[in-house]
């Protein structure tokens, strides 16, 4: 068997080898990061809801606003709320599953 062929194959594989490093994130940092992401998501949801309400109010008062823009804002707010509710449901389901685990 040709040892040059084996060496060339091992050199081709070597760049794909990676060292697994463990993250040094503390539980406090992870909790803080999760809470900031959650807070930002809820603020985004609130912002889209307020924009939709403002656009709908303008349309109801007869102000100069395009109907399609009002409908787009309304649908965006609705979809954002539905997605948030689905994420909440999954988080609650995961929490309940962890509580059912026997230690």
Backbone as CSV, one residue per row, in Angstrom:
resi,resn,N_x,N_y,N_z,CA_x,CA_y,CA_z,C_x,C_y,C_z
1,UNK,0.846,-1.176,0.000,0.000,0.000,0.000,0.883,1.227,0.000
2,UNK,0.472,2.228,-0.655,1.235,3.455,-0.807,1.005,4.357,0.404
3,UNK,2.081,4.631,1.156,1.940,5.467,2.350,1.753,6.932,1.982
4,UNK,2.138,7.345,0.797,1.948,8.738,0.369,0.454,9.036,0.229
5,UNK,-0.310,8.061,-0.239,-1.762,8.242,-0.379,-2.436,8.385,0.971
6,UNK,-1.972,7.614,1.953,-2.543,7.694,3.301,-2.221,9.043,3.925
7,UNK,-1.004,9.519,3.738,-0.619,10.821,4.284,-1.438,11.945,3.666
8,UNK,-1.694,11.864,2.357,-2.461,12.934,1.715,-3.913,12.932,2.201
9,UNK,-4.460,11.752,2.466,-5.826,11.675,2.997,-5.872,12.238,4.407
10,UNK,-4.887,11.907,5.231,-4.888,12.424,6.596,-4.713,13.935,6.603
11,UNK,-3.998,14.488,5.638,-3.858,15.938,5.553,-5.164,16.586,5.108
12,UNK,-5.945,15.884,4.302,-7.232,16.426,3.865,-8.240,16.429,5.015
13,UNK,-8.168,15.449,5.890,-9.106,15.348,6.992,-8.747,16.312,8.110
14,UNK,-7.492,16.574,8.306,-7.026,17.388,9.417,-7.691,18.767,9.508
15,UNK,-7.954,19.506,8.421,-8.603,20.816,8.566,-10.023,20.728,9.141
16,UNK,-10.657,19.581,9.001,-12.025,19.442,9.495,-12.094,19.031,10.960
17,UNK,-10.954,18.704,11.528,-10.934,18.358,12.941,-11.079,19.630,13.755
18,UNK,-11.965,19.597,14.713,-12.155,20.766,15.567,-12.078,20.346,17.010
19,UNK,-11.627,21.244,17.809,-11.584,20.992,19.238,-12.874,21.525,19.838
20,UNK,-13.489,20.740,20.659,-14.720,21.147,21.310,-14.343,21.897,22.576
21,UNK,-14.782,23.133,22.640,-14.505,23.919,23.831,-15.809,24.134,24.575
22,UNK,-15.749,24.047,25.864,-16.951,24.228,26.662,-17.145,25.709,26.915
23,UNK,-18.390,26.176,26.791,-18.625,27.597,27.045,-18.432,27.910,28.523
24,UNK,-17.970,29.094,28.777,-17.723,29.493,30.160,-18.794,30.470,30.628
25,UNK,-20.016,30.271,30.171,-21.119,31.125,30.569,-21.660,30.641,31.905
26,UNK,-21.785,31.561,32.814,-22.345,31.209,34.117,-23.870,31.169,34.019
27,UNK,-24.526,30.472,34.935,-25.993,30.452,34.907,-26.606,31.848,35.011
28,UNK,-25.964,32.731,35.765,-26.472,34.096,35.896,-26.431,34.822,34.555
29,UNK,-25.317,34.660,33.818,-25.187,35.308,32.514,-26.203,34.751,31.525
30,UNK,-26.418,33.447,31.557,-27.395,32.832,30.664,-28.800,33.331,30.979
31,UNK,-29.119,33.436,32.262,-30.429,33.925,32.659,-30.603,35.382,32.247
32,UNK,-29.563,36.180,32.422,-29.621,37.585,32.047,-29.800,37.732,30.541
33,UNK,-29.099,36.914,29.769,-29.213,36.949,28.323,-30.612,36.547,27.879
34,UNK,-31.142,35.476,28.470,-32.486,35.013,28.125,-33.520,36.076,28.461
35,UNK,-33.369,36.698,29.624,-34.350,37.712,30.018,-34.283,38.929,29.109
36,UNK,-33.088,39.296,28.654,-32.994,40.447,27.750,-33.616,40.138,26.393
37,UNK,-33.443,38.918,25.899,-34.067,38.520,24.634,-35.582,38.505,24.789
38,UNK,-36.067,37.985,25.895,-37.503,37.936,26.145,-38.085,39.340,26.247
39,UNK,-37.399,40.217,26.956,-37.869,41.595,27.114,-37.902,42.307,25.768
40,UNK,-36.876,42.121,24.961,-36.813,42.759,23.649,-37.939,42.246,22.746
41,UNK,-38.247,40.959,22.815,-39.317,40.389,22.009,-40.673,40.952,22.413
42,UNK,-40.906,41.104,23.704,-42.175,41.645,24.171,-42.296,43.122,23.801
43,UNK,-41.189,43.851,23.873,-41.211,45.257,23.458,-41.510,45.378,21.970
44,UNK,-40.964,44.471,21.164,-41.240,44.459,19.732,-42.714,44.166,19.472
45,UNK,-43.268,43.219,20.199,-44.689,42.895,20.074,-45.539,44.110,20.421
46,UNK,-45.211,44.768,21.517,-45.963,45.948,21.943,-45.882,47.053,20.893
47,UNK,-44.703,47.234,20.313,-44.513,48.269,19.292,-45.396,48.009,18.069
48,UNK,-45.443,46.771,17.614,-46.275,46.463,16.450,-47.763,46.619,16.771
49,UNK,-48.163,46.262,17.985,-49.559,46.442,18.386,-49.928,47.922,18.428
50,UNK,-49.041,48.759,18.974,-49.307,50.197,19.044,-49.362,50.828,17.658
51,UNK,-48.490,50.388,16.753,-48.523,50.900,15.379,-49.835,50.538,14.702
52,UNK,-50.281,49.309,14.899,-51.542,48.874,14.318,-52.707,49.678,14.878
53,UNK,-52.712,49.903,16.182,-53.781,50.692,16.803,-53.789,52.125,16.282
54,UNK,-52.610,52.707,16.128,-52.521,54.085,15.635,-53.047,54.184,14.204
55,UNK,-52.663,53.243,13.370,-53.115,53.257,11.979,-54.623,53.045,11.892
56,UNK,-55.147,52.130,12.691,-56.592,51.875,12.697,-57.345,53.105,13.197
57,UNK,-56.810,53.765,14.211,-57.428,54.987,14.717,-57.471,56.086,13.668
58,UNK,-56.387,56.249,12.928,-56.352,57.242,11.863,-57.397,56.938,10.794
59,UNK,-57.526,55.661,10.438,-58.515,55.271,9.434,-59.931,55.536,9.939
60,UNK,-60.182,55.245,11.204,-61.515,55.443,11.776,-61.875,56.932,11.858
61,UNK,-60.880,57.793,12.082,-61.131,59.234,12.156,-61.229,59.876,10.782
62,UNK,-60.947,59.125,9.736,-61.046,59.645,8.382,-59.814,60.382,7.920
63,UNK,-58.714,60.188,8.603,-57.475,60.845,8.195,-56.947,60.208,6.920
64,UNK,-56.005,60.887,6.298,-55.453,60.421,5.034,-54.459,59.289,5.292
65,UNK,-54.932,58.052,5.205,-54.087,56.875,5.391,-54.566,55.797,4.423
66,UNK,-53.619,55.095,3.837,-53.968,54.051,2.869,-54.529,52.828,3.584
67,UNK,-55.603,52.296,3.048,-56.243,51.128,3.641,-55.301,49.929,3.646
68,UNK,-54.551,49.752,2.564,-53.654,48.599,2.517,-52.546,48.697,3.567
69,UNK,-52.095,49.906,3.904,-51.090,50.063,4.957,-51.671,49.704,6.318
70,UNK,-52.940,50.068,6.529,-53.611,49.719,7.787,-53.749,48.206,7.899
71,UNK,-54.133,47.563,6.815,-54.307,46.104,6.823,-52.971,45.391,7.018
72,UNK,-51.906,45.907,6.417,-50.575,45.302,6.583,-50.135,45.419,8.036
73,UNK,-50.324,46.593,8.636,-49.944,46.785,10.043,-50.764,45.877,10.947
74,UNK,-52.044,45.737,10.638,-52.916,44.874,11.445,-52.496,43.407,11.351
75,UNK,-52.196,42.950,10.160,-51.776,41.558,9.980,-50.412,41.296,10.611
76,UNK,-49.522,42.281,10.512,-48.205,42.131,11.133,-48.347,41.995,12.647
77,UNK,-49.211,42.812,13.239,-49.443,42.741,14.677,-50.079,41.408,15.055
78,UNK,-51.012,40.953,14.242,-51.681,39.679,14.520,-50.713,38.503,14.449
79,UNK,-49.888,38.481,13.430,-48.920,37.386,13.263,-47.883,37.412,14.375
80,UNK,-47.432,38.605,14.760,-46.461,38.722,15.842,-47.051,38.213,17.151
81,UNK,-48.315,38.552,17.414,-48.977,38.076,18.624,-49.141,36.558,18.601
82,UNK,-49.539,36.004,17.465,-49.690,34.548,17.360,-48.359,33.834,17.567
83,UNK,-47.298,34.360,16.980,-45.979,33.740,17.150,-45.530,33.811,18.601
84,UNK,-45.774,34.938,19.248,-45.409,35.088,20.655,-46.181,34.102,21.523
85,UNK,-47.455,33.930,21.239,-48.270,32.989,22.010,-47.793,31.547,21.809
86,UNK,-47.377,31.210,20.597,-46.875,29.861,20.345,-45.568,29.614,21.083
87,UNK,-44.694,30.614,21.106,-43.435,30.476,21.848,-43.731,30.324,23.331
88,UNK,-44.655,31.132,23.840,-45.036,31.031,25.252,-45.575,29.637,25.560
89,UNK,-46.427,29.122,24.686,-46.984,27.787,24.902,-45.898,26.722,24.935
90,UNK,-44.921,26.833,24.058,-43.824,25.864,24.031,-42.960,25.969,25.288
91,UNK,-42.730,27.182,25.767,-41.934,27.362,26.981,-42.666,26.776,28.179
92,UNK,-43.960,27.027,28.275,-44.751,26.477,29.378,-44.776,24.954,29.296
93,UNK,-44.912,24.422,28.092,-44.916,22.970,27.905,-43.571,22.360,28.315
94,UNK,-42.474,23.009,27.962,-41.140,22.518,28.340,-40.961,22.581,29.858
95,UNK,-41.445,23.647,30.479,-41.357,23.766,31.938,-42.155,22.656,32.614
96,UNK,-43.355,22.404,32.128,-44.173,21.346,32.715,-43.523,19.981,32.534
97,UNK,-42.894,19.771,31.400,-42.204,18.499,31.155,-41.026,18.335,32.111
98,UNK,-40.305,19.406,32.379,-39.194,19.321,33.327,-39.698,19.051,34.736
99,UNK,-40.831,19.608,35.077,-41.381,19.370,36.423,-41.849,17.919,36.595
100,UNK,-42.203,17.267,35.491,-42.635,15.872,35.560,-41.469,14.895,35.646
101,UNK,-40.263,15.376,35.346,-39.095,14.498,35.376,-38.785,14.074,36.809
102,UNK,-38.422,12.811,36.938,-38.025,12.316,38.250,-36.512,12.459,38.383
103,UNK,-36.110,12.946,39.532,-34.677,13.179,39.754,-34.082,12.039,40.543
